[in-house]
Amino acid sequence: MRFGASSRGWRMTEIAYYPGCVSRATGREYDISTRSVAKALGIELIELEDWSCCGATHVPSEALAVGLAARNLTQSTLPVMTTCSICYSNLRTAILRLEDNGMRARVNSVLERKYAGARVMHVVEMLSEALKGREIPIKLNGIKVSPYYGCLLTRPGSGIDSPEHPRILEDLVRGLGAEPVESPLKMLCCGGPIFMPREEAALESTYHIIKSAKRSGADAIMAVCPLCHLMLDAKQGAIEKRYGLDLRMPVLYVTQLVGIALGLGPEDLALEMNSVSPLPLLEKVYQSIAKE
């Protein structure tokens, strides 16, 4: 990571970017908003030249999963940032596995670039660090946000925050001027990994997460993982139909919420791609500004 001087303190200027497979499909709005927010913060995202699948949970062989992750990590000497919690967890797990000399030797025997250590970070860490000491153009006063961690952001342990009692997302929301509301289900699995074989069970898990956020008085849920966003946002219609409810709970990626606070427009943040329209939330933000 390279740092540059700024009148507001110290800030990142370059970071390696690992988009992950979903950024080219159902998570395009995450990728678009990430690039827009990084640019607004003065951070250059240097996309890995020849990235591939991180070796996510569907890879049956541990050695293959670690090897795929290591192949991506060796493509830059900068810290590697990803937006996907599944990729983040898998890359971090690989780094831990590669501390074993036997595993490292086995992986390096087939890699063109040998693995010699790496640092991986989630976009949440990048945003938290980059926003320190910065003046937020649009304070999200009066907006209540339910931060949703999901089951992988803080795991494996010793990573982004406490695996049991994390607060990094609450602190980020508070820094934007919004009010973080507490949901007891903020770390419950969204149900995404079992959606194909057990759709009803997956939707039930997602339903309880959204219902918990509504009970907490949230205006929106803030997601940090494309699979979680898919379940909470795109599957909300199916949940409403199944339970006979009218939820209409906006689900914003963390980069979209930060982008709104930075004054970026809907196109910059790909808000039109969200299944549940965030426009009522934007209207509430602008109404709050008008009152000031």
MARLO-600790 format. One line per 10 residues: number of its first residue (from 1); their letters; for each residue y, z, x of C-alpha. Coordinates in nm, 2 decimals, padded with zeros to 4 digits. Each point is the difference from the previous one (the first is absolute). Example, Ala and Ser with C-alpha at 12.3 -4.5 7.8 and 13.67 -1.06 7.14 Angstrom:
! MARLO-600790
1) as) -00.45:00.78:01.23 ~ 00.34:-00.07:00.14
***
This chain:
! MARLO-600790
1) mrfgassrgw) 00.00:00.00:00.00 ~ 00.34:-00.09:00.13 ~ 00.31:00.20:-00.08 ~ 00.37:-00.10:00.00 ~ 00.32:00.20:-00.01 ~ 00.17:00.03:-00.33 ~ 00.31:00.18:-00.12 ~ -00.22:00.18:-00.25 ~ -00.26:00.11:00.26 ~ -00.31:-00.16:00.14
11) rmteiayypg) -00.19:-00.27:-00.18 ~ -00.30:-00.23:00.04 ~ 00.08:-00.36:00.09 ~ -00.34:-00.16:00.05 ~ -00.34:00.08:-00.14 ~ -00.33:-00.19:-00.02 ~ -00.09:-00.09:-00.36 ~ -00.35:-00.03:-00.14 ~ 00.03:-00.13:-00.35 ~ -00.36:00.03:-00.10
21) cvsratgrey) -00.20:-00.24:-00.23 ~ 00.15:00.12:-00.33 ~ 00.35:-00.09:00.11 ~ -00.09:-00.36:-00.06 ~ -00.14:00.06:-00.35 ~ 00.05:00.28:-00.25 ~ 00.24:00.19:00.24 ~ 00.25:-00.27:00.06 ~ 00.29:00.21:-00.14 ~ -00.09:00.27:00.25
31) distrsvaka) 00.03:-00.24:00.29 ~ 00.32:-00.16:-00.12 ~ 00.17:00.33:-00.07 ~ -00.12:00.14:00.34 ~ 00.15:-00.29:00.19 ~ 00.33:00.02:-00.20 ~ 00.03:00.38:00.05 ~ -00.08:-00.02:00.37 ~ 00.27:-00.27:00.05 ~ 00.25:00.22:-00.19
41) lgielieled) -00.08:00.29:00.23 ~ 00.04:-00.21:00.31 ~ -00.37:00.00:00.09 ~ -00.17:-00.32:00.12 ~ -00.36:-00.03:-00.12 ~ -00.20:-00.19:00.25 ~ -00.31:-00.12:-00.19 ~ -00.32:00.00:00.19 ~ -00.07:-00.36:00.10 ~ -00.37:-00.02:-00.09
51) wsccgathvp) -00.07:00.30:-00.22 ~ -00.32:00.02:-00.21 ~ -00.17:00.23:-00.24 ~ 00.03:00.36:00.11 ~ -00.37:00.06:-00.06 ~ 00.06:00.19:-00.32 ~ -00.25:00.20:-00.20 ~ -00.22:-00.29:-00.11 ~ -00.11:-00.07:00.37 ~ -00.35:00.17:00.02
61) sealavglaa) -00.01:00.03:00.38 ~ 00.21:00.27:00.17 ~ 00.01:-00.19:00.33 ~ 00.11:-00.32:-00.18 ~ 00.27:00.19:-00.19 ~ 00.13:00.17:00.32 ~ -00.01:-00.33:00.18 ~ 00.20:-00.19:-00.26 ~ 00.26:00.28:00.00 ~ 00.01:00.00:00.38
71) rnltqstlpv) 00.05:-00.37:00.01 ~ 00.31:00.03:-00.20 ~ 00.13:00.30:00.19 ~ -00.02:-00.18:00.34 ~ 00.24:-00.27:-00.11 ~ 00.31:00.20:00.08 ~ 00.12:00.27:00.23 ~ 00.24:00.13:-00.27 ~ -00.11:00.24:-00.27 ~ -00.17:-00.19:-00.28
81) mttcsicysn) 00.14:00.06:-00.34 ~ -00.19:-00.08:-00.33 ~ 00.09:00.04:-00.36 ~ -00.35:00.04:-00.14 ~ -00.15:00.35:-00.01 ~ -00.35:-00.14:00.03 ~ 00.09:-00.19:00.31 ~ 00.19:00.30:00.14 ~ -00.29:00.23:-00.05 ~ -00.25:-00.25:00.14
91) lrtailrled) 00.22:-00.07:00.31 ~ 00.05:00.37:00.06 ~ -00.37:00.06:-00.04 ~ -00.08:-00.27:00.25 ~ 00.24:00.16:00.25 ~ -00.19:00.33:-00.04 ~ -00.34:-00.17:00.04 ~ 00.12:-00.19:00.31 ~ 00.06:00.34:00.18 ~ -00.37:-00.01:00.05
101) ngmrarvnsv) -00.06:-00.18:00.33 ~ -00.33:-00.16:-00.12 ~ 00.17:-00.15:-00.31 ~ 00.29:-00.12:00.20 ~ -00.22:-00.17:00.25 ~ -00.21:-00.16:-00.27 ~ 00.32:-00.13:-00.18 ~ 00.17:-00.12:00.32 ~ -00.31:-00.20:00.10 ~ 00.08:-00.25:-00.27
111) lerkyagarv) 00.38:00.02:-00.01 ~ 00.22:-00.26:00.18 ~ 00.27:00.27:00.04 ~ -00.14:00.33:00.09 ~ 00.09:00.31:-00.20 ~ 00.18:00.26:00.21 ~ 00.16:00.21:-00.27 ~ 00.24:-00.06:-00.29 ~ 00.22:00.16:-00.25 ~ 00.00:-00.09:-00.37
121) mhvvemlsea) 00.25:00.11:-00.26 ~ 00.05:-00.05:-00.37 ~ 00.31:-00.15:-00.14 ~ 00.08:00.34:-00.15 ~ 00.04:00.14:00.35 ~ 00.22:-00.29:00.10 ~ 00.22:00.05:-00.30 ~ 00.02:00.38:00.05 ~ 00.10:-00.04:00.36 ~ 00.24:-00.29:-00.05
131) lkgreipikl) 00.19:00.17:-00.29 ~ 00.07:00.32:00.20 ~ 00.38:00.03:00.04 ~ 00.07:-00.31:-00.20 ~ 00.24:-00.01:-00.29 ~ -00.17:-00.13:-00.32 ~ 00.22:-00.26:-00.18 ~ -00.13:00.08:-00.34 ~ -00.11:00.36:-00.07 ~ -00.27:00.01:-00.26
141) ngikvspyyg) 00.15:00.30:-00.18 ~ -00.16:00.09:-00.32 ~ -00.32:-00.19:00.07 ~ -00.33:00.19:-00.01 ~ -00.27:-00.15:00.21 ~ -00.37:00.10:00.01 ~ -00.12:-00.06:00.36 ~ -00.36:-00.12:00.00 ~ -00.19:00.04:00.32 ~ -00.34:-00.12:-00.10
151) clltrpgsgi) -00.31:00.11:00.19 ~ 00.05:-00.17:00.34 ~ 00.36:00.03:00.12 ~ -00.05:00.34:00.16 ~ -00.37:-00.05:00.11 ~ -00.15:00.02:00.25 ~ 00.18:00.33:00.08 ~ 00.25:00.06:00.28 ~ 00.19:-00.31:-00.12 ~ 00.31:-00.07:-00.21
161) dspehprile) 00.01:00.35:-00.16 ~ -00.22:00.28:-00.12 ~ -00.32:-00.14:-00.16 ~ 00.01:00.27:-00.27 ~ 00.37:00.08:-00.06 ~ 00.21:-00.30:00.12 ~ 00.38:-00.01:-00.07 ~ 00.11:-00.31:00.19 ~ 00.04:-00.21:-00.32 ~ 00.19:00.28:-00.18
171) dlvrglgaep) 00.24:00.03:00.30 ~ 00.05:-00.38:-00.01 ~ 00.08:-00.01:-00.37 ~ 00.24:00.29:00.04 ~ 00.17:-00.18:00.29 ~ 00.07:-00.29:-00.24 ~ 00.18:00.24:-00.24 ~ -00.28:-00.01:-00.25 ~ -00.19:00.30:-00.13 ~ -00.37:00.02:00.10
181) vesplkmlcc) -00.21:00.14:-00.29 ~ -00.33:00.18:00.08 ~ -00.32:-00.15:-00.14 ~ -00.32:00.19:00.06 ~ -00.19:-00.34:00.02 ~ 00.22:-00.15:00.27 ~ -00.30:-00.03:00.23 ~ -00.27:-00.09:-00.25 ~ -00.17:-00.33:00.06 ~ 00.15:-00.28:-00.21
191) ggpifmpree) -00.35:-00.12:-00.08 ~ 00.05:-00.34:00.17 ~ -00.30:00.02:00.23 ~ -00.24:00.03:-00.31 ~ 00.19:-00.24:-00.23 ~ -00.25:-00.28:00.02 ~ -00.32:00.19:-00.06 ~ 00.15:00.28:-00.22 ~ 00.31:-00.13:-00.17 ~ 00.02:00.27:-00.27
201) aalestyhii) -00.03:00.28:00.25 ~ 00.27:-00.16:00.22 ~ 00.24:-00.05:-00.29 ~ -00.05:00.36:-00.11 ~ 00.10:00.13:00.35 ~ 00.31:-00.22:00.00 ~ 00.09:00.11:-00.36 ~ 00.00:00.36:00.10 ~ 00.22:-00.07:00.30 ~ 00.26:-00.18:-00.21
211) ksakrsgada) -00.03:00.26:-00.28 ~ 00.06:00.28:00.25 ~ 00.31:-00.18:00.13 ~ 00.14:-00.04:-00.35 ~ -00.06:00.37:-00.08 ~ 00.19:00.08:00.32 ~ 00.30:-00.19:-00.15 ~ -00.01:-00.28:00.26 ~ 00.21:-00.32:-00.05 ~ -00.23:-00.18:00.24
221) imavcplchl) -00.30:00.04:00.22 ~ 00.04:-00.08:00.37 ~ -00.31:-00.16:00.16 ~ -00.08:-00.06:00.36 ~ -00.32:-00.20:-00.02 ~ -00.06:-00.35:-00.15 ~ -00.33:00.10:-00.16 ~ 00.16:00.30:-00.16 ~ 00.30:-00.21:-00.12 ~ -00.24:-00.25:-00.15
231) mldakqgaie) -00.18:00.27:-00.20 ~ 00.31:00.18:-00.11 ~ 00.22:-00.30:-00.07 ~ -00.21:-00.31:-00.08 ~ -00.28:00.19:-00.18 ~ 00.25:00.21:-00.21 ~ -00.03:-00.25:-00.29 ~ -00.38:00.04:-00.01 ~ 00.05:00.38:00.00 ~ 00.25:-00.02:-00.29
241) krygldlrmp) -00.24:-00.21:-00.20 ~ -00.30:00.23:00.07 ~ 00.18:00.32:-00.08 ~ 00.24:-00.13:-00.27 ~ 00.31:00.10:00.19 ~ 00.33:-00.14:00.10 ~ 00.05:00.11:00.36 ~ 00.25:-00.24:00.15 ~ 00.01:00.20:00.32 ~ 00.17:-00.20:00.28
251) vlyvtqlvgi) -00.20:00.01:00.33 ~ 00.20:-00.09:00.30 ~ -00.11:-00.04:00.36 ~ 00.17:00.24:00.23 ~ 00.18:-00.30:00.16 ~ 00.13:-00.11:-00.33 ~ 00.14:00.34:-00.08 ~ 00.16:00.03:00.34 ~ 00.13:-00.36:-00.04 ~ 00.18:00.09:-00.32
261) alglgpedla) 00.17:00.29:00.17 ~ 00.10:-00.23:00.29 ~ 00.17:-00.23:-00.26 ~ -00.25:-00.29:00.03 ~ -00.04:-00.24:-00.30 ~ -00.30:-00.05:-00.22 ~ -00.09:-00.32:00.18 ~ 00.00:00.17:00.34 ~ -00.24:00.26:-00.13 ~ -00.21:-00.24:-00.22
271) lemnsvsplp) 00.05:00.23:-00.30 ~ -00.09:-00.29:-00.23 ~ -00.36:00.02:00.13 ~ -00.05:00.35:-00.14 ~ -00.21:00.00:-00.32 ~ 00.20:00.29:-00.16 ~ 00.37:-00.10:00.02 ~ 00.21:00.23:00.21 ~ 00.32:-00.13:-00.16 ~ 00.05:00.31:-00.23
281) llekvyqsia) -00.02:00.21:00.32 ~ 00.26:-00.22:00.17 ~ 00.23:00.03:-00.31 ~ -00.03:00.38:00.03 ~ 00.10:-00.02:00.36 ~ 00.30:-00.22:-00.07 ~ 00.11:00.22:-00.29 ~ -00.01:00.30:00.23 ~ 00.22:-00.18:00.25 ~ 00.25:-00.10:-00.28
291) ke) 00.03:00.36:-00.10 ~ 00.10:00.10:00.35
***
